[in-house]
Each structure stands twice: as structure tokens, then as C-alpha cells.
Amino acid sequence: MDTILVVNAGSSSVKFQIFAIDGEGRLRRQIKGQMDGIGSRPRLRASGANGDPMADRAYPIEAVPDIPAAMAVAGEWLRDELRITPMAVGHRVVHGGPDYDRPVLVDHGVVARLERFAALAPLHQPHNLAPIRSLLANFPALPQVACFDTAFHRTHSAVADHYAIPHQLHAEGVRRYGFHGLSYEYIAKTLPQVAPDIAKGRVIVAHLGSGASMCALRDGHSVESTMGFTALDGLPMGTRPGQIDPGVVLYLIAEKGMSASNVQSFLYRDCGLKGLSGVSNDMRELEASADGNAKLAIDYFVYRIGLNAGMLAAALQGLDAFVFTAGIGENSISIRSRIAEVLGWLGVTLDPAENARHAPLISRPDSRIPVYVVPTDEELMIAQHTLTLLMNTPSSNPNHERVS
């Protein structure tokens, strides 16, 4: 049976999933795994479709010093022990810049163009591209597809897309991109099955995790997002500040003597919930903490989500539904409850019992705005894009080289 490998690479981990393609072209998840602790305490862990463990192995540091080595170890395990040789690889790439508004087959030219956006997503882009380069070098005939977190938001109007800066900068690519697009695209495609009455309406989706943003959907298309040029904007996140006055950056440079690279590291790694609380960037730890600053961080998180919901409702000129997704949105009963409270002015009334059992619909029947919890699946979205692109690309080689 043909399979597709989906890869999401970070700074010290490579997450991967294997999807089988049945005779009717449908995708079925077979394996979910990751190689983490790269360069420190490498560990390969994987489970099957039903959650049963398939592997849990530690490796010496020198055996897995970087992402290409991690790809080699995972590929060897898939090939030698499971006899799986994927027909193609789909990659999450955070920033597609102004060049890419849809998934694309990768070659060296595509990689070179995507490398230009590394400074716009320094926590993600260089690591997203590392396994692509490794596979291009070792398996040049293996089809690879890059799927972009920015692509879904390219439907924004010119007014939503621009900053109030000279046009030349916009032409060079300084614009409001929006991120988490693969997640929002999955939600938009899932809503017709989950909630057909509101799928074509005005919907705010809150992707709340370590990275957090919100998106305004109209008829399943993105019309506005809380994130902009980079993934720093909008909501406070685990280690990123969200919306911040540009004057703060100027102050850090002029008054605190920080270099541009130091400011970049500070904004991406030391702010957000971590910086505000001084306790942790993990919402679960903050909720369990008695520290006053941990409470402040949670209060701030909820407050900013409420403010941004008002902004997105204004962009939509009304609201028909609100959707929670991603790690915090799918799992935190208390955060959902608190956010629902601050959305009460919009007509949100939560059902505590349904919220406590993580029901798909957690608002009361008399709530003017229904509230849903819809688990996201970015990896399935990537696999679907990869399969579709392969099937619709006549030049694709049906006898492509398999990864090993």
C-alpha cells in the first residue's frame, strides 16, 4: 500500500506521521512519531493509529547531532523494521512569503526562495527546511511538497493585507501574512460536517497552543488574522509577546543596548506567558501554580483573546459561531470557560457540563453564539495537499524514489 510521510521539524525535534492511501484515494493514519532531544538526549518514540506504542528508543548524543541525522534514524526504522517506503513527503513550512499561496512541489529553487524568509520565522523556517534539504540531497527523485502556514490567509483583502507604510515595502513582501493556516484550513473543511448550519457563516477560530492566534472565517475563507508579518503578533503565546508597540523594540535597542539579534531572541524566547509569569510557558503549569504572576499571565491571555475577538467580529461585521482548537483550546476546561465569560457581550453562554466533558458543542441551547471545540489536524491537511498535488501533477514520476 502506498504511503505518505508528513514531517514537521523544529529546533530539537522532528515530528512525523505516516498515512496510508487506500484504493479509493483516502488517507488513513498509520503511525505517529517523533525524534526529540536532538543534539542532547535523542529519543525516538512512535505509536500506531490506535495509540499503541511502537517504539521508544534512546540514542547517544553523537548518533543524532542534527535534523538530517534524526531523519536518517527515523527513515531507517521505517524502512528496515516496518518495511515502509513512502511515495512522497509532505512538509509543514511556516512562511511562504509573497511567493506561495498554495502547496508546491519542492526543488532547489523553491528551497532557495524559502530561505529568504528565515528571518521572519526564526523559530521555525530554518528547521522546516533542514529535512527538505537533506532529502533533496539523498533522494533527489523523491517528491516533496511544501505546505505553508501563510497560504490559507492569502484570501485577505488589500486593506487587511497592508501596513500603513510605503508601498515599496509591501511590494518587497512586508505585509500581514497570518499563520497557523494549515490548522484553520482543516477547521474550515471540517465545519460542514461538524456544524453545517454555521460553516458558511461568520466564524472566529481560536488556535490556542504554545503558539496562539485567531482567525476570522467567512464562508470558509480567511478574511483576517491576529498574526501579521511574523508569528510574533497578536495574542500572547508561550514565549512570544503578541501585539507590542514597535517603540518597545526601539527602546530595547536605543536604551538597553540590545542588538537586533538579541532583540529577536528576546521576543521569540523570553516573553509571552514565560516572561509575564516568570514561572513557565506551559499553560498547564500556570493553571496549577499559586504564584500571583502566573495568575496575571493567565488573566492577560484571556483578556487579549477577548480584545482580539472584538476586532475579528468587527472585521466580519457580526458573528455566527466561535471555535476553540489546538492544545489549550481543545484541552483546558477553565481557559475555555474564562474566555466564554469575556465573550458574553457577544451573546456567548457556556454549558458547564458540556464544557467539562469536552463536547463538540459546549454552549447552551439558548446561547446566541454557538461555541464549538474542534480538534485540529494539520498533519492530515498536509497529507491531503501532498496527495492532491501528486495526483494533479502530470510530470510527477509514478516510479519515484522511495525514502529510506
Rosetta blueprint (number, residue, H / E / L):
1 M L
2 D L
3 T E
4 I E
5 L E
6 V E
7 V E
8 N E
9 A E
10 G L
11 S L
12 S L
13 S E
14 V E
15 K E
16 F E
17 Q E
18 I E
19 F E
20 A E
21 I E
22 D L
23 G L
24 E L
25 G L
26 R L
27 L E
28 R E
29 R E
30 Q E
31 I E
32 K E
33 G E
34 Q E
35 M E
36 D E
37 G L
38 I L
39 G L
40 S L
41 R L
42 P L
43 R E
44 L E
45 R E
46 A E
47 S E
48 G E
49 A L
50 N L
51 G L
52 D L
53 P E
54 M E
55 A E
56 D E
57 R E
58 A E
59 Y L
60 P L
61 I H
62 E H
63 A H
64 V L
65 P L
66 D L
67 I H
68 P H
69 A H
70 A H
71 M H
72 A H
73 V H
74 A H
75 G H
76 E H
77 W H
78 L H
79 R H
80 D H
81 E H
82 L L
83 R L
84 I L
85 T L
86 P L
87 M L
88 A E
89 V E
90 G E
91 H E
92 R E
93 V E
94 V L
95 H L
96 G L
97 G L
98 P L
99 D L
100 Y L
101 D L
102 R L
103 P L
104 V E
105 L E
106 V L
107 D L
108 H H
109 G H
110 V H
111 V H
112 A H
113 R H
114 L H
115 E H
116 R L
117 F L
118 A H
119 A H
120 L H
121 A L
122 P L
123 L L
124 H L
125 Q H
126 P H
127 H H
128 N H
129 L H
130 A H
131 P H
132 I H
133 R H
134 S H
135 L H
136 L H
137 A H
138 N H
139 F L
140 P L
141 A L
142 L L
143 P L
144 Q E
145 V E
146 A E
147 C E
148 F E
149 D L
150 T L
151 A H
152 F H
153 H H
154 R H
155 T H
156 H L
157 S L
158 A H
159 V H
160 A H
161 D H
162 H L
163 Y L
164 A L
165 I L
166 P L
167 H H
168 Q H
169 L H
170 H H
171 A H
172 E L
173 G L
174 V L
175 R L
176 R L
177 Y L
178 G L
179 F L
180 H L
181 G H
182 L H
183 S H
184 Y H
185 E H
186 Y H
187 I H
188 A H
189 K H
190 T H
191 L H
192 P H
193 Q H
194 V H
195 A L
196 P L
197 D L
198 I L
199 A L
200 K L
201 G L
202 R E
203 V E
204 I E
205 V E
206 A E
207 H E
208 L E
209 G L
210 S L
211 G L
212 A E
213 S E
214 M E
215 C E
216 A E
217 L E
218 R E
219 D L
220 G L
221 H E
222 S E
223 V E
224 E E
225 S E
226 T L
227 M L
228 G L
229 F L
230 T L
231 A L
232 L L
233 D L
234 G L
235 L L
236 P L
237 M L
238 G L
239 T L
240 R L
241 P L
242 G L
243 Q L
244 I L
245 D L
246 P H
247 G H
248 V H
249 V H
250 L H
251 Y H
252 L H
253 I H
254 A H
255 E L
256 K L
257 G L
258 M L
259 S L
260 A H
261 S H
262 N H
263 V H
264 Q H
265 S H
266 F H
267 L H
268 Y H
269 R H
270 D L
271 C L
272 G H
273 L H
274 K H
275 G H
276 L H
277 S H
278 G L
279 V L
280 S L
281 N L
282 D L
283 M H
284 R H
285 E H
286 L H
287 E H
288 A H
289 S L
290 A L
291 D L
292 G H
293 N H
294 A H
295 K H
296 L H
297 A H
298 I H
299 D H
300 Y H
301 F H
302 V H
303 Y H
304 R H
305 I H
306 G H
307 L H
308 N H
309 A H
310 G H
311 M H
312 L H
313 A H
314 A H
315 A H
316 L H
317 Q L
318 G L
319 L L
320 D L
321 A E
322 F E
323 V E
324 F E
325 T E
326 A H
327 G H
328 I H
329 G H
330 E H
331 N H
332 S L
333 I H
334 S H
335 I H
336 R H
337 S H
338 R H
339 I H
340 A H
341 E H
342 V H
343 L L
344 G H
345 W H
346 L H
347 G L
348 V L
349 T L
350 L E
351 D L
352 P H
353 A H
354 E H
355 N H
356 A H
357 R L
358 H L
359 A L
360 P L
361 L E
362 I L
363 S E
364 R L
365 P L
366 D L
367 S L
368 R L
369 I L
370 P L
371 V E
372 Y E
373 V E
374 V L
375 P L
376 T L
377 D L
378 E H
379 E H
380 L H
381 M H
382 I H
383 A H
384 Q H
385 H H
386 T H
387 L H
388 T H
389 L H
390 L H
391 M H
392 N L
393 T L
394 P L
395 S L
396 S L
397 N L
398 P L
399 N L
400 H L
401 E L
402 R L
403 V L
404 S L
